[in-house]
Each structure stands twice: as structure tokens, then as C-alpha cells.
Amino acid sequence: MANQVEKIKANISKNIREIMQYELEVQGLDFFTVTDIEVSSDHSYAKVYVSFLANPQKNIEKLNKVKGFVRKALASRIKLRRTPEINFVLDDSYLKAKKIEDILEKEKLELKNMGKDNK
């Protein structure tokens, strides 16, 4: 039974990714990447994590305005008793990682410069 649930979740995730890649047309939406999709155990809810290179807040708002379209397209592709309600969530892990890398690089340069000053 658990294996069947995982197959359904994988099918939902696959189809959401395809819909967003090939069918979704949103005016002014910047390039995005779907980083993860979580589906609730009863398949009633799907949380789609998305990252953007620019204007993340503006873009996530645009995506959430078309979530009904994505849900309708998903319903036409898969035959389930219940099509999950979709919510787009900003995945800012890339931006956080970049910020940490920048801080570490700055510290590395400062340590290197301190070493030169002590000579």
C-alpha cells in the first residue's frame, strides 16, 4: 500500500513539473526552477517549492495567481478521486547558500590580509 501511495505522489509531482514547463504561460514571469514538490498523504494538497534568480516575491505571487490553472491541467492528466490543491512556495535555499558563501569568502580574504599584515 505504501508503495502505491509513493507512485501516486511521484505521478503528481511529474505532471506538475511538466505542466509548469510546457503549458504554463504567465506574462512577465522570470526564469524559475521547481526544486521540490511535497504531496500530502491523502493527495489533497501539493506544496511546490520554486526558486527564482530575480524578483522572487513578485514571481511567487504571479505563480499563486495561476495555481487554479495548474490544478485544472493536473486534473485532466491524472485520474484521482481528489486533485490536490496547489500552493507555490518560495525556496530561497539557493539565495541563503549564496549569502553564506559570500560571507565565508569575505572572511577568507580578511584572514589572508591579516596574515600579510603580520609579516
Secondary structure, DSSP 8 states (H G I E B T S, - for coil): -HHHHHHHHHHHHHHHHHIIIII---TT---EEEEEEEE-TTSSEEEEEEEESS-HHHHHHHHHHTHHHHHHHHHHHS--SS--EEEEEE--HHHHHHHHHHHHHHHHHHHHHHHHHT-
